[in-house]
Amino acid sequence: MNTSIAVIGGTGRVGRLVTRKLLDRGESVRVVGRSARRAEYHLPPRAQFFLGDVREPESLRSPLQGCSAVVYTVEPGTDTTGPDSPRSTLHGGVVNTLDALRRGEFGPAQFILVSQRHVTRRDHPMNAYGRMLDWRLAGENAVRASGLPYTVIRPGWLTDRTELADSGQVHLEQGDRRDGYVALQDVAEACVQALYCPSAQGLTFEMRGGAGSPPGDWEQLFAGLRADEPFAEQVVA
């Protein structure tokens, strides 16, 4: 890409893997986060770090100015209220980021959102933690209603590839019906591939790992999925 790519939450588990993969491709990467100390510890020197907080819209203007794409990998707290609550980070933060992108000067930016499985299942135990699933779904809906080119990725339970006995193959699914684990490395790769594969635009899908060979053609994997229907955002009560 000819302009910078922003990774929001880029010092987190998925975010720093995305950052390294993009840097390996020769991209200019801006990592947006709240802790310069974490950035110094986790990020390679080639990554540009910008202090920014998704809960404070003004702090996003400079880091996102001129970016052609954003990968949103923010990891929330689990309290129902407070600054790190899912409502603040997974919905409010997404909305603030979208607003900042729409004010940019380089046209529509591509948006890759890392969400999670089970967001459509309100009775799932994970929703007891600050209504995490409700607010993740609300963040997804804001992205789908934004008018920006997007991909929404819903990983299963995140783990390191070395901890998966049957690691290798990646399954992309839709319908939010199954469960499963997926390697952090594969989620990061899906984020990066979605930036370059036209068939990934307008998709929402789940990910899980399995036995077999790693995917060789991500464009073909994405092309086998169903594009989202046109969406009008709904308000979470």
Beta strands, then each sheet from edge to edge (+ up, - down):
strand 1: 5-8
strand 2: 29-33
strand 3: 48-51
strand 4: 69-72
strand 5: 110-114
strand 6: 150-155
strand 7: 157-159
strand 8: 169-173
strand 9: 181-183
strand 10: 203-210
sheet 1: 3+ 2+ 1+ 4+ 5+ 6+ 10+ 8-
sheet 2: 7+ 9+
end
